[in-house]
Amino acid sequence: MLQRIEEIDHRIEEFAKDQGRPTSKTFSNKPPFTDNVLSAPAPKGFKMPPVPQYDGTTDPVDHLETFRTMMLLHGASDGFLCRAFPTTLTGASRDWYSRIKPNSISNFEDFGDDLVRHFTSSRRPRKTAVFLMALRQEDNEHLKAFVGCFNREALQVPNLDPSTATNALLACAKSNNFQRSVARLNQHSLAGLIAGAEEYISVEETLAALDSNRRRTSEEKNPTKQCRDDRAPRRKRSPHRKEESYTLLNISRRCILAAIKEEDFVRWPAKMLSKGNKRDKSKDCRFHRDHGHDTDEYRHLKEEIELLINKGYLKKYVIDDGHQRERKERSPEG
């Protein structure tokens, strides 16, 4: 009976070999390393660093570089790298390691290359210079933010030629002045190109700040000009009208101004240009909010009220049409 079972097991193994499938014998208990690897000593006081486990579903190159960097910090030799690496494998990658032929791995570089070839489908796509050429600076994107974005993407392109990076940056940026500046850099590295671009941006920002300070200083020295700009455009001077030509009102203009001062349709005059010490301080103008003349006498207030009447805003302050016609008939101009 035992002999019969052994014959069946032998046939299953032969069939599996013909089909290219692993059998129990393909999982060897012997390590896949050569004698020089097995005899490599561990660093003095070595404690395994917390390297993430690799299951074959992510980029194998990233895992290899992480492992190598952390182990070299502890002074691990090439042979000890080979011996320690299997402790970071799990799942599919552990199955792959278990099938490696005994006495076939003599150095970590070949060990890593085998891992990358086996899990090449898990590698993340590497960006190329073509990707950089497709970048574009948006209309509302600040140049400094765009250069930072370009730099981050360019760092992901392996072995990027500086001239290719320069051409890509020239094609992507919108500023003609920036493009001319970058073209003159003639840098031989990506770091030099980005440093030159950031220097241009720094100069531009400094000039913009200086220009803003000059404008602010000019506005502080000329407050009347700023005040005039913030108000309604100044009206052209019109010939003096006689009092009889204005619409008759049922209350004083000072009272009308007090009643409508909070309304949006009122156009307030610009600040008075004449020096305050040369104006009559006994007279106060509520329309100008300054001294020098009386509110009711101020011609621009008369014109403003007349304009608002014609626009239909102040009809309740107008005396009836009969009195208006009678007044005009008595007027010498009538």
C-alpha positions in Angstrom: 0.0 0.0 0.0 2.8 2.4 0.9 4.6 1.6 -2.3 1.4 2.4 -4.2 1.2 5.8 -2.6 4.8 6.6 -3.4 4.2 5.7 -7.1 1.2 8.1 -7.1 3.2 10.9 -5.6 6.0 10.3 -8.1 3.5 10.6 -11.0 2.0 13.8 -9.6 5.4 15.4 -9.4 6.3 14.3 -12.9 3.0 15.7 -14.2 3.6 19.0 -12.4 7.1 19.3 -13.9 5.6 18.8 -17.4 3.1 21.5 -16.7 5.7 23.9 -15.3 4.0 24.0 -11.9 5.8 24.1 -8.6 5.8 21.0 -6.4 6.6 20.5 -2.8 10.2 19.9 -3.7 10.5 23.3 -5.3 10.3 24.8 -1.8 13.8 24.1 -0.6 14.9 24.1 3.0 18.4 25.1 2.0 19.1 28.9 1.7 19.8 30.3 -1.7 23.0 32.0 -0.7 26.6 31.1 -1.4 29.2 30.5 1.3 30.6 34.1 1.3 27.1 35.4 2.0 26.3 32.9 4.7 29.6 33.7 6.5 29.1 37.5 6.4 29.0 38.7 10.0 26.3 40.9 11.5 27.3 44.5 12.5 28.3 44.8 16.1 25.3 45.4 18.3 23.0 45.1 15.3 19.3 45.5 15.7 17.0 45.1 12.7 15.5 48.5 11.8 11.7 48.8 11.2 11.8 48.2 7.4 8.2 47.9 6.0 7.2 44.5 4.7 7.0 43.9 0.9 4.2 41.7 -0.5 4.9 42.2 -4.2 2.0 44.6 -4.9 4.0 47.9 -4.8 7.2 49.1 -6.5 10.0 46.7 -5.7 12.7 49.4 -6.4 11.2 51.6 -3.7 11.4 48.7 -1.2 15.0 47.8 -2.2 16.2 51.4 -1.8 14.4 51.8 1.6 16.0 48.6 2.9 19.5 49.3 1.5 19.5 52.9 3.0 18.4 51.8 6.5 20.8 48.9 6.6 23.8 50.8 5.4 23.2 53.3 8.3 23.9 50.3 10.6 27.1 49.4 8.7 25.8 46.2 7.1 28.1 44.5 4.6 26.9 43.3 1.2 26.7 39.7 2.3 24.7 40.6 5.4 22.3 42.6 3.3 21.5 39.4 1.4 20.9 37.4 4.6 18.7 40.1 6.2 16.6 41.0 3.2 14.3 37.9 3.3 13.0 39.1 6.7 11.2 42.0 4.9 9.4 39.7 2.4 5.8 38.5 2.9 3.0 37.0 0.8 3.8 36.6 -2.9 7.4 37.9 -2.5 8.0 35.3 0.2 6.8 32.6 -2.1 9.1 33.8 -4.8 12.1 33.7 -2.4 11.2 30.2 -1.3 11.7 28.9 -4.9 15.1 30.4 -5.5 17.7 27.7 -6.1 20.2 27.0 -3.4 23.7 28.4 -3.6 22.6 30.9 -6.4 22.8 34.3 -4.7 26.3 35.7 -4.1 25.7 39.5 -3.8 22.8 41.9 -3.0 22.8 43.6 -6.5 21.9 40.3 -8.3 19.4 39.5 -5.5 17.7 42.9 -6.0 17.7 42.6 -9.8 15.9 39.2 -9.6 13.3 40.7 -7.3 12.6 43.6 -9.7 12.4 41.3 -12.7 9.9 39.1 -11.0 7.7 41.9 -9.8 8.2 44.3 -12.7 4.4 44.5 -13.2 4.1 46.2 -9.8 6.5 49.0 -10.7 5.0 52.5 -10.8 5.3 54.3 -14.2 8.4 56.5 -14.3 7.8 60.0 -15.6 9.7 61.2 -18.7 10.6 64.5 -20.3 7.5 64.2 -22.4 5.4 64.6 -19.3 7.2 67.8 -18.4 6.6 69.2 -21.9 2.8 68.7 -21.3 2.8 70.9 -18.2 1.3 74.4 -18.6 1.1 77.5 -16.4 -2.5 78.4 -15.8 -3.7 81.9 -16.4 -4.3 82.7 -12.8 -1.3 80.7 -11.5 1.6 82.7 -9.9 5.0 82.1 -11.5 6.5 81.1 -8.2 3.9 78.4 -7.6 4.3 77.1 -11.2 8.1 76.8 -10.9 7.7 74.9 -7.6 5.3 72.5 -9.3 7.6 72.1 -12.3 10.6 71.3 -10.0 8.6 68.6 -8.1 7.6 66.9 -11.3 11.1 67.2 -12.9 12.7 65.5 -9.8 10.6 62.4 -10.7 12.2 62.1 -14.1 15.3 59.9 -13.9 18.5 61.1 -15.6 16.8 64.3 -16.8 19.0 66.2 -19.2 19.3 69.9 -18.1 18.8 71.2 -21.7 15.6 69.2 -21.9 14.4 70.6 -18.6 15.2 74.1 -19.8 13.3 73.7 -23.0 10.3 72.2 -21.1 10.3 75.2 -18.7 10.4 77.6 -21.6 7.5 75.9 -23.3 5.4 75.8 -20.1 5.8 79.3 -18.7 3.7 82.3 -19.9 6.0 85.2 -19.1 8.1 86.3 -22.1 10.6 88.1 -19.8 10.9 84.9 -17.7 11.5 82.8 -20.8 14.3 85.1 -22.0 15.9 85.0 -18.5 15.8 81.2 -18.3 17.2 80.9 -21.9 20.3 82.9 -20.8 21.0 80.7 -17.7 22.8 77.9 -19.6 22.7 75.7 -16.5 24.1 72.2 -16.5 21.9 70.8 -13.8 18.2 70.9 -12.8 19.2 72.4 -9.4 21.0 75.2 -11.1 18.1 75.8 -13.5 15.5 76.1 -10.7 17.9 78.3 -8.6 18.2 80.7 -11.5 14.4 80.7 -12.1 13.8 81.4 -8.4 16.4 84.2 -8.5 14.5 85.8 -11.4 11.2 85.5 -9.4 12.8 87.0 -6.3 14.0 90.0 -8.3 10.6 90.5 -9.8 8.9 90.4 -6.4 11.4 92.9 -5.0 10.8 95.3 -7.9 7.0 94.9 -7.5 7.3 95.6 -3.7 9.4 98.7 -4.4 6.9 100.0 -7.0 4.1 99.4 -4.5 6.0 101.4 -1.8 6.6 104.3 -4.2 2.9 104.5 -5.0 2.0 104.4 -1.4 4.5 107.1 -0.5 3.2 109.2 -3.4 -0.4 108.8 -2.2 0.6 109.8 1.3 2.3 112.9 0.0 -0.7 113.8 -2.2 -3.8 112.9 -0.1 -6.0 115.3 -2.0 -5.4 113.4 -5.2 -6.2 110.1 -3.6 -9.4 111.6 -2.0 -10.5 112.9 -5.3 -9.9 109.5 -7.0 -12.1 107.8 -4.3 -15.0 110.2 -4.9 -17.2 110.8 -7.9 -15.5 112.4 -10.9 -15.3 116.2 -10.6 -17.9 118.0 -12.6 -16.9 120.6 -15.1 -17.4 124.1 -13.9 -20.6 125.6 -15.2 -21.4 129.4 -15.6 -22.9 130.9 -12.4 -26.7 130.8 -12.4 -28.9 133.4 -10.9 -30.9 132.3 -7.8 -34.2 132.8 -9.8 -33.2 130.1 -12.2 -33.1 127.4 -9.6 -36.3 125.4 -8.7 -38.2 126.8 -5.7 -37.9 124.7 -2.6 -40.2 124.4 0.4 -37.3 124.0 2.9 -33.7 125.2 2.9 -31.0 123.3 1.1 -29.2 122.7 4.4 -32.3 120.8 5.6 -32.6 118.9 2.4 -28.9 117.8 2.7 -29.5 116.7 6.2 -32.5 114.6 5.1 -30.7 112.8 2.2 -27.1 112.6 3.5 -27.4 108.8 4.0 -28.7 108.1 0.4 -26.5 106.4 -2.2 -27.5 108.8 -4.9 -25.9 111.8 -3.3 -22.5 112.7 -4.9 -20.3 114.3 -2.3 -17.7 116.9 -3.5 -13.9 116.4 -3.3 -11.9 117.8 -0.5 -11.4 121.6 -0.7 -8.0 122.4 -2.2 -7.4 125.9 -0.7 -5.5 126.1 2.5 -7.7 126.1 5.7 -6.0 129.2 7.2 -7.1 131.3 4.2 -10.8 130.4 4.5 -13.5 132.0 6.6 -13.8 129.8 9.7 -17.1 131.5 10.7 -18.8 129.9 7.8 -19.5 126.1 7.7 -20.5 123.9 4.8 -22.2 120.6 5.6 -21.8 119.5 1.9 -18.1 120.0 1.9 -17.8 119.0 5.5 -15.4 122.0 5.9 -15.4 125.7 6.6 -15.1 128.7 4.2 -18.7 129.2 3.0 -22.3 128.5 4.1 -24.1 125.4 3.1 -27.0 127.2 1.5 -24.7 129.5 -0.5 -22.5 126.7 -1.9 -23.1 126.6 -5.7 -22.2 123.0 -6.2 -24.9 122.0 -3.6 -27.4 124.0 -5.5 -26.4 122.2 -8.7 -26.5 118.8 -7.1 -30.0 119.3 -5.7 -31.2 120.7 -9.0 -29.8 117.6 -10.7 -31.5 115.2 -8.2 -34.8 117.1 -8.7 -34.5 116.6 -12.5 -33.9 112.9 -11.8 -37.1 112.7 -9.8 -35.5 112.1 -6.4 -36.6 115.3 -4.4 -40.1 116.1 -5.7 -41.5 116.4 -2.2 -39.3 119.4 -1.5 -40.4 121.3 -4.7 -43.1 124.1 -4.6 -46.0 123.5 -7.0 -45.6 124.4 -10.7 -47.9 127.5 -10.5 -45.4 129.3 -8.2 -42.5 128.2 -10.4 -44.1 129.7 -13.6 -45.0 132.9 -11.7 -41.5 133.3 -10.5 -40.0 132.8 -14.0 -42.4 135.3 -15.5 -41.2 138.0 -13.0 -37.5 137.1 -13.7 -35.6 139.5 -16.0 -34.4 136.5 -17.9 -38.0 135.3 -18.5 
